[in-house]
């Protein structure tokens, strides 16, 4: 018969074995608010955000910020317009005149793209 394993008491450590050192940093109210907002946006802890910045993780390697409800609605609208444009293309290849409908869809598409990325150039 094996001896009973000892029970651990108290709270378990949340850090991994590699993260054993603690560093304190003083921030202004504005800096703390900005760090807290970024951590909330990325759904990470403030420490994880600071480690990513300090380690020099390139922006493309960082996890994407979760999309807002408004952004999701705009993306669904964009997907719908892409489907409409695809249908118009099929009708055009079948010999139908779709220039006015295509102009309308493209106008809506450009307006939506301006909302999504107003600073980008076409």
Legacy VTK file of the C-alpha trace (Angstrom):
# vtk DataFile Version 3.0
C-alpha trace
ASCII
DATASET POLYDATA
POINTS 122 float
0.000 0.000 0.000
1.306 3.447 -1.004
1.636 6.208 1.589
-0.953 8.998 1.229
0.200 12.002 -0.765
0.392 15.196 1.259
-2.398 17.695 0.607
-1.434 21.166 -0.461
-2.953 23.897 1.608
-3.573 27.465 0.604
-3.815 29.162 -2.747
-1.831 27.775 -5.670
0.727 30.016 -7.296
-0.491 31.520 -10.558
2.947 32.113 -12.034
4.790 29.586 -14.104
8.167 28.372 -12.823
9.848 30.831 -15.188
8.039 33.842 -13.755
9.282 34.022 -10.214
10.393 37.671 -9.985
8.093 40.597 -9.330
8.825 44.130 -10.519
6.925 47.178 -9.285
6.332 50.105 -11.620
4.789 53.448 -10.762
2.372 54.848 -13.332
0.439 58.083 -13.618
-3.347 57.890 -13.587
-3.429 58.379 -17.369
-0.805 55.668 -17.959
-2.630 53.239 -15.667
-5.950 53.936 -17.423
-4.330 53.382 -20.828
-2.691 50.123 -19.679
-5.926 48.880 -18.116
-7.883 49.726 -21.278
-5.385 47.955 -23.521
-5.361 44.914 -21.237
-9.168 44.814 -21.320
-9.243 45.248 -25.118
-6.849 42.338 -25.627
-8.394 40.318 -22.783
-4.978 39.969 -21.148
-3.597 40.918 -17.767
-1.678 44.161 -17.397
1.481 42.133 -16.790
1.019 40.199 -20.028
0.580 43.470 -21.947
3.717 44.964 -20.386
5.745 41.796 -21.051
4.656 41.792 -24.709
5.722 45.422 -25.140
8.976 45.023 -23.220
9.913 41.847 -25.075
9.433 43.728 -28.330
6.777 41.410 -29.682
5.986 42.742 -33.159
2.428 43.991 -33.630
1.691 41.315 -36.231
2.600 38.568 -33.756
0.403 39.976 -30.990
-3.100 38.579 -30.701
-5.677 40.663 -32.475
-7.892 42.923 -30.416
-11.352 41.354 -30.179
-13.805 43.046 -32.524
-16.578 45.234 -31.173
-20.260 44.596 -31.875
-20.262 47.506 -34.342
-17.233 46.115 -36.215
-18.866 42.679 -36.421
-22.026 44.241 -37.880
-19.943 46.113 -40.474
-18.088 42.933 -41.411
-21.370 41.049 -41.869
-22.574 43.894 -44.088
-19.326 43.699 -46.079
-19.770 39.937 -46.540
-23.320 40.509 -47.799
-22.136 43.098 -50.314
-19.435 40.743 -51.557
-22.129 38.140 -52.197
-24.243 40.700 -54.077
-21.264 41.700 -56.194
-20.565 38.041 -56.968
-24.187 37.539 -58.114
-23.969 40.625 -60.326
-20.760 39.272 -61.878
-22.483 35.975 -62.679
-25.413 37.852 -64.283
-22.989 39.962 -66.317
-21.294 36.818 -67.648
-24.733 35.444 -68.547
-25.303 38.477 -70.777
-27.544 40.627 -68.540
-27.117 44.396 -68.181
-26.215 45.054 -64.560
-24.220 48.280 -64.750
-26.617 50.374 -62.594
-26.963 47.667 -59.923
-23.194 47.172 -59.900
-22.678 50.931 -59.518
-25.009 50.963 -56.491
-23.323 47.999 -54.811
-19.854 49.433 -55.442
-20.949 52.803 -54.027
-22.211 51.101 -50.852
-19.028 49.060 -50.689
-16.795 52.146 -50.919
-18.838 53.924 -48.213
-18.511 50.937 -45.884
-14.783 50.636 -46.564
-14.394 54.339 -45.726
-16.152 53.699 -42.395
-13.932 50.719 -41.640
-10.634 52.349 -42.633
-11.099 56.095 -43.229
-7.354 56.850 -43.448
-6.427 54.243 -46.033
-6.084 55.249 -49.654
-7.707 53.335 -52.495
LINES 1 123
122 0 1 2 3 4 5 6 7 8 9 10 11 12 13 14 15 16 17 18 19 20 21 22 23 24 25 26 27 28 29 30 31 32 33 34 35 36 37 38 39 40 41 42 43 44 45 46 47 48 49 50 51 52 53 54 55 56 57 58 59 60 61 62 63 64 65 66 67 68 69 70 71 72 73 74 75 76 77 78 79 80 81 82 83 84 85 86 87 88 89 90 91 92 93 94 95 96 97 98 99 100 101 102 103 104 105 106 107 108 109 110 111 112 113 114 115 116 117 118 119 120 121
